[in-house]
Amino acid sequence: MARALTSILEFKSQSILKLASTLILKMVNVLPSTMLQVHVFDLLCPLADLISSKNLQVAMLCSATMTVILTKLSSRQEREVWKILDETKAVDRIVHNIKQFCIDEKPIEYFQEMASVLSKIFWRWPSFRFCAWNDSDFLNVLDAVKLIPENSMKVAVLQLYSSIGLCSTGAERLLENGEALMKMMLCCMDSSNTDSVRIEAFKLARCLALSRRGCTRMMNICCEPLVKAIINAMDNGRSQPEKFDKNQLSVMEEACRLASVTYWSGDHHIHFWKDGVDRLLIDLLLENYYKIHRMQHELSLNDLIVIVQKSYNANFLLSFRPYVWDILGGLAVNCAENINHRMHGNELQLNVLVICACFSFINLVGTLRQVSQKGLKNMSECESASRAVLMMVYSPCKYIASLARSILCEILKLYDKDYVEYFLEILKAGLTGNKFGLPGNLQIVVSLISLACYCTLPTYRELIIKFQGMKTVVAFIMWWLNNPVRLKRASMVPHLRDLFNERSCCIPGIEEWEGEDMILLFILWILAELLHHLTDAKIPLSDSLENFSKVQLIQALEEICRDSYSHGSRWHAARALSYFGHFGFPSKLGKRIVKLLGEKEHSDLKLVLINQEFVHVHEVILTTSCPLLLPPGKSAPEEKSANEASTKSDLGRNATKVVHLSAHVDQQSLLKLLQYVYSGYLQADESLVKKLKIFARHCKLEPLVQMLSRRCPRWGVPLPSFDLTPALLPAGHKLSNLIFEASSTRQLVNWKCSSCSTLVPHLHVHKVIVESSCDYLRALFQSGMQESHLQMIKVPICWESLNKLVSWFYSDRLPVPAFGCVWDNLDSEDKYREIQTYIELCWLAEFWLIEDLHEECYQVVVSCLDSSRDLSTKVIQTAANFSQWSLAQIAANYMAPSYHHLRNSGEFDALDNNLIEMVRAASVRLSQEGSIE
């Protein structure tokens, strides 16, 4: 029947098409998903063609049918369906239909059907989102139709906006001039709307806040009204929640999900506290809080704990508890340092919330031994509750931290169970090398969080040390580094599992404070806390390491700091290093630059101490990394005319300026501080720490001050990086003594330098920086030959490659393509040109002896080819032209499965014979491995 109806869809008669479309819609609605999968491919092609039918009824019926099919679609068929949608240009047609909606004055139902199917497509396939957020006309249509008051239209528009906002770049585009959109979204959150409209409005806000940048932009537009809308929706639970229907509870749940933006720092925290979020969270946790409030002056802390426990157990809104813990944890970890909640009148509420969190945490810890479904659910809530307690006991707000620690200690005494040995046994079990699986991972995470909490309580911290906790922790870190278990929190706890996390795209990874390294993060957190206690108690660390030397541990921590681990892991590794006299974040660039410290070569500044001792430094590095070390107005060289700047004579550059430092600065402190300025990392004895802290504070080097103070890093705090790119800005051009020109400047028009009159596109750089990372340039400048005095070097690469090269020289970070929906929607020629720049850089890095850059460029090319294998034919020839044979082999391997097709189609005609043979050999190997079907 399905095949017959599919054939009828090819008829020209509009009446027959309308009848067939109606029957197909009824059929896909009643067919079970398993039976429908068989007919998906046959149905989608004609439906995609008819979605642009001039007969509105046919177009609407086909759109509705596609929506049902995509809703029931199996994930196994997504790739094949994506190909059909791509080949039939279905998305382009739907976008066109929506843009024509206002022009042709089509019925509202037409827009709803088109918007519904487009939303479904955007939810499943990120690559299609680009054609929506990159189309100004399309967004203008959405701006117009969002004002239509019908509830069904509001739902359709909100869903479409949400599906676009799943792309971080799309969300930013929506928020560029987002005042009108935010106003509409907030209106839809109001209780006067239907539950379905309110749910979609909260979902849209969540999509826009998936990234830190998106959340900040949204809050800048509508912080206070948005927080009020969240509070009002969550407030539904105060009166007779047992009478709520499913939709009302869904509204509350979406509001709770959105309230988790408390994990992002910002002004919205002020409004959450101001609007009474603490009392609201209590009402979601407890029955009859008003009784506790009435008796507050008569209750001791222990009495309060007992009463709260009884009320907590009577509450039935269990599914909301994980959200409450996440909201509470976010509020605690972002609370200002000196806020006194007693003065603000919410002391009792905080007491009750902390008691609830600690009670839930300790009560649920016993479920760690269970692996049943109920045990897994309890462990998930335990993870959320323990995380909230962790955020409170380490809160930057002294009042919250002190209160949480005292209450946790009291509840542990009340239960008379500390579980310390059990937590350590779970860690030891992980050292066997077995893969944990989901229950095991949850046990590990909850155990680590629990131990981190216990480290704030002297009695329990001493128990951890007594049971050889330090030895277990160090062994676990070493084991993890060799057997990394990477997982995101959203994959472990049920309340975070949804399409928002699974289907989002283009979210920058640099925002990940926890990322996939949550196990490593928490074990390092424990290590730093234990080291702090051992240092204070003057306990020899060697007694706790046993199987590992101090040097091994330091090397492991340094590797974590400089590698691509999450920001939180690197912060806690750096804090742990501070107890060994190592402060900061070691990096490859810093390791190269610090070798220049004290060298007279290329130095243009001499820092002189009161005793006339001095050190040669480089003004460009001090100006970039620590400008306050230089006296104001004396750090910049004398102004030169535009002609002088462009022709450059070395004579004035060789003059060394002298800066006399204060009598308060001693040589040891100065050299150590300069070590940090030149590398972002220093080593110092304990006797120097106090002096360095004063010096660093005077120079406003806040990250160094924090590490010298050995304070626990605040959750989400940005990671400081050793970065000299500010020296490339116009202000840094005054200190430049070298110009790089590219051999090719294609498509570069109206280029103009802000610092000189040279018309050829170029970059002002600094010999001291570029030669530190390039043996070739160092040898050139130190050769003593005529070339060593060059003031301009023509680099044999294109302009785009040159910019990437210089960026790497100054930051040790190679700019990479924007993978995601942007990359997926570039045409083949643009992708190829992008890949070509990295192949060119591979060649130059090999020629200039820059191994690290070569490896990074190589990996980028491989990643690009992996996502765009159709470019392999062009890439293999380009790689061969640059003698990059390893890249040519990668391209040949990607071409191998299609060897016979490529040979017969004539695509090999432009390739050299040796390259064709390389592909043939790869095809033979693949065939022998049995991989060709």
Secondary structure, 3 states (H helix, E strand, C coil): CHHHHHHHCCCCCHHHHHHHHHHHHHHHHHCCHHHHHHHHHHHHHHHHHHCCCCCHHHHHHHHHHHHHHHHHCCHHHHHHHHHHHHHCCHHHHHHHHHHHHHHHCCCHHHHHHHHHHHHHHHHHCHHHHHHHHCCHHHHHHHHHHCCCCCHHHHHHHHHHHHHHHCEHHHHHHHHHCCHHHHHHHHHHHCCCCCHHHHHHHHHHHHHHCCCHHHHHHHHHHHHHHHHHHHHHHHHHHHCCHHHCCHHHHHHHHHHHHHHHHHHCCCCHHHHHHHCCHHHHHHHHHCCCHHHHHHCHHHCCHHHHHHHHHHHHHHCCCHHHHHHHHHHHHHHHHCCCCCCCCCCCCCHHHHHHHHHHHHHHHHHHHHHHHCCCHHHHHHHHHHHHHHHHHHHHHCCCCHHHHHHHHHHHHHHHHHHCCCCHHHHHHHHHHHCCCCCCHHHHHHHHHHHHHHHHHHCCCHHHHHHHHHCCHHHHHHHHHHHHHHCCCCECHHHCCHHHCCHHHHHCECCCHHHCCCCCEHHHHHHHHHHHHHHHHHHHHCCCCHHHHCCCCHHHHHHHHHHHHHCCCCHHHHHHHHHHHHCCCEEECCCHHHHHHHHHCCCCCCCCEEEECCCCCEEEECHHHHHHHCHHHCCCCCCCCCCCCHHHHHHCCCCHHHCCEEEECCCCCCHHHHHHHHHHHHHCEEECCHHHHHHHHHHHHHCCCHHHHHHHHCCCCCCCCCCCCCCCHHHHCHHHHCCCCEEEEEEECCCCCCCCCCCCCCCCCEEEECHHHHHHHCHHHHHHHCCCCHHHHCCEEEEEEEHHHHHHHHHHHHHCCCCCCCCCHHHHCCCHHHHHHHHHHHHHHHHHHHHCCCHHHHHHHHHHHHHHHHHCHHHHHHHHHHHHHCCCHHHHHHHHHHHHHHHHHHHHHCCCCCCCHHHHHHHHHHHHHHHHCCCCC
